[in-house]
């Protein structure tokens, strides 16, 4: 018998200019709003808390030092107040939540995806393996340990951020773990219409190739936020367009109209029977694979700058600090 999961891809704007908790509170309210609509899974945009570093796309690196330091001050420590707040909301509503945050781990920021189960438990904290283009001046690199699919109250969930979807081996690493729902996150309000067009192709292709549902969320900037971030009318253009919040079936079909402007939710019922229907014809990690010809080497060891020998290991090993 097939299962039905109601999913929401949430397009939303951040709260700028506060201590960073305003955006987190907005996330929690959106989760509650989604729960009232019967949603079981809510997906938010890339590094949505406290906000995506749009400044790094329109300014040269030597000029955005103050904005970068401000992001450090507002970034999310895991575990910490933001994750506690979201976990409690997930628990109260029974909603599985996939949230993008700027994570601070001592002296480095990371583009991090956090998956909360319906109980509020953090099932996965993963870091974008390679920040893209301008992002390399803002975030550190993740590792293969985060390329995991996790069992949740709504099924087996995998997640990637933005142009990680252009890394076919990263996608295949999740496909080999039989993800049923793939959660994709992009910044939105960036680059223009071509970004939205590329996004549509990317998420529909992954749905077809993996035989899973894709729930994709992009962020949104209001006109006032665009003007505030740009600080110059000549720099406002690159901060518009590029939104494509949508849900895709395993057959590559858009489930409902995508959201390309403004705040809102795309909500769809995911019929897991469609996964079997698709994979009966093409299972890229099963009967359609040729592992004796082509296979993936996936190093899942967490990256560490130090390896200790002996029993006297410092308490700070692998710790997180602000």
N, C-alpha and C positions, 0 to 999 in steps of 0.2 A: 504494500500500500504506500502510495506516495505521500511525502510530507509537504506542507505548505508553510513557508516562512515569509512574513511581511517585512520588507526592507525599506529603509529610507536613505536616500542620498541627499545630504543637506547642504544647500548653498547658502552661505551666511557671511556677514561682514564682521571683522574684529572690532573690539573696543580699543581705541588708540588713546595714548596720553595719560593712562592711569598706571597703577602698580602692576598690571598684568592680570589681576584677578577678575577684572570686568569681563574679559573674553571668556574665562572659565565659567563665570556665572551665566553668561549667555549660552554657553554650551549646555549647561545643566537645564536651563529653561527649555532649550530646544529638545532635549531628551524627553522631558516631561510632556511637551507638546506632541512629540511623535508617539509616545506611549498612549496618549489619549486617542490616537488614531489607530491603535492596535498594532503598532510597529514593534517588531521583535529585535531588529538590528538597525542601528543608526551609525552612519559613516560620515565623518567630518573631513574638511579639506586638509591639505598638506601644511604642516607646522602652523596650524591655526592659532594655537595658544603660545605666546600672547599675540603673535601676528607673523606672517611671512615677511622676510627681510627684503621688501620691494626696493628699499633704498640702494641695495647692492647692484641692482640691475640698471639703474639710471645714473649712478655716480661712480667716478673712478675710485679705486680702493683708498688712495691717500686722502680722500676727502670725507669718507664716511666713518671715520674713527669714533666720533661721538655717538652716532646712531648705533654702531656696533656695540659700544660699551653700554649703551642704554638697553640693548637687547640682552646683554649679559645679566643686567640687574633684574630684568623681568622674566628671564628664562625659567624653565620648570626643572626642579630637582625631583628625582624619582627614587623612592617615594617622597611625597611632600604634600603641601596644602592643596595644590591643584589636583593631583591624582587622588587624594583622599576625598575631595569634593565630588569628583566625577564618579569614583567608585561607589560612594554612598548613593548618588542619584541612580546609577545603574542598578544597585541592589534594591532600592525602593521601588523602581519602576519595572524591574525584571527585563531590562533592555540590554542587549549586547552592544557595546560601544567601541568603535574604532576611531581613535583621535590622533591627530598629528600635532606634535609639540616641538618647540625649540628646547632641547634638553641641555642643562648645564651639568657637566661632570668636572668639577674643579676648574681647570683653566681652559676647557674646550667646550664649545657648543656642538650639538649634533642635531641633525634632522631625524627625529625619532617618531615611530609609530607605536602606539600603545593600544592593545586590545584588552578590554575589560569584559569579563563574562557577566551573565545576568545576575550572578551572586555578588558582583563587585570585585571579584578576584582579578588581578592582573595576570592574564594568560601569556602575554608576550610583550616584550619591550625590544624593538629592533631599530637599528640605525641604518639610514640610507647608505648603501655601500660606497657610492661615489657621488658627492655633490656635483651638480652640473654647472659648468661654465662659471658665471659670476659667483655662484654659491660656494665655490672652493675657497673664497676669501672669508667666508662666514663660518662654515661648519667643518668639523673633522670627518674622517671616513669611518664607516661601519665595517662589519666583518661578516663572514659566512655563518656565524653562529645564529644570526637573526633570521636567516632564510629558512623559516620554519612555518609549517601549517599546524594549527592548533585545533583541538576539539573544543567546541563551545556549545552553549545551549541551543544554538541554531544550526550547528553542523561544523564541518571542517573549514576553517577560515585561513586564507593567506592574504598577505598585503605587500604592496610595493608603492613607492612614492615616485610620481612624475616620470622622469626619463629613465628610471630603472626599468620601465616597460620596454625601453629600446635595447635592453641587454637580454638577448634571447636565452642565455644560459641561466640568468637569475630567474626568469619566468619558468624555465624548464625545471629548475630546482624545486619550485613550488608545485609544478605539475606532477612531478614524480611522487609527491606526497599526497596526491589525490585531493586537492582542494575542491570543495563544492561551491564555496562563495569566495570570490576574489575581491578584495577591497582596495580600490585604487584611489589615490589622492593627488591632486594637482593644486597649484596656487590659485589659478584663475586671475582675472583682471591683469593680464600680462600678454604682451606680444601682439595681440590682435586676433582677427578672425582665423588666421592661418593656424594658430595654436589650437583653437577649438576644432578645426577641421582635422588636424593631425591626431588630436585626442580621440575623436570619434573612431577613426580608422584603427588606432592602437587598441582601444578597449574592446571593440567588436572583434578584432582579430584574436585577441587573447581568449575571449569567450569561446570562439570557434575552435581554436587550437587546443585549449585545455578542456573543453567540454564542461565548463562551469559557468555560474552566474558571475557577472561583474557589476559591482556597485561602485560608481565613481562620483566623488564629490570634489567640487572646485570652490574656491573662495570668491568673495565679491567685495569690491571697494565701492563705496558711495562716491558721488561726484565731489563732495567736500573732502573725503579722504584722499582721493586722487590729487586734488589741488594741494592739500597739506603735505603729502609725501613728496610730490614733485617740487614744490616751491618755486616753480618756473613753468609758465605755460608751454614752453618749448619741450619740456620733459614729460608732459602729461600723456601724450599719445601712446607710449609703450605701456601705460598702466590701464589700458582699456581693452575690452574684448577678452577673448581667450577663456571663456567660461563654457563648460559643457558638462553639467551635472546630469547623470543618466544612469539607468540600469539596463543591463543587456542579458539576454537569455543565452543558454548554451548553444543555441542555433544562430547566434549573432543578431538576433532581433532586438530592437529597442522596445523596452516594456514601458510604454507611455511616452509622452513628449519630453524631450530633454529641456533642461532649464539653462538658458544662456544669458539671462539678465536678471538682476534683482535677487532678493532673498526668497527662499522657499524650500520646499522638499519635493523630490520625485519619489513617489511611493509605489511599490509593486509587490504583488504576491508571487513568490518564487516557488514554482512547482517542481520539486526534486525529481519527478518522473521524467522531466526533460533532459536531465543529466544522463540517465540510462539510455534514453532515446538517441541522444547524440553519440554517446560512446559505443553504442551497439554498432554504429557505422564507422566511427573513427576514434580510437583510443590511442593517443599519441605516446602514452607510456605503457601501453599494453599490447593488444594484438596488432597495432599499426606501427609499433616500434621495431627497430632492428639493432638491439644492443650489442650484437657481435660485430657490427659495423661502426656504430656511433653510440657513445655513452658519455656521461657527465662525471667529472671529478669535482666533488663538492667538499671543501675543507670547512668543517663546522667547528673548528677549535676557536674559542674566543681569542681575539688579539690582545696581547699584553706586552707592555714595555719592559717587563721584568719577569724572570723565572727563578724562583727561590729553590734552594736545595737545603734540606734539613727541616727540623721541626719548629724552629724559632721563626715563625712567619709573622710579619707585621700585621696588626689588626686592620690597617688601612688598605690592604690589598683588594683592589676592585671596588673600592668605596666611591661614594658620590659626595661631592661637596660644593657649596656655593662660594 
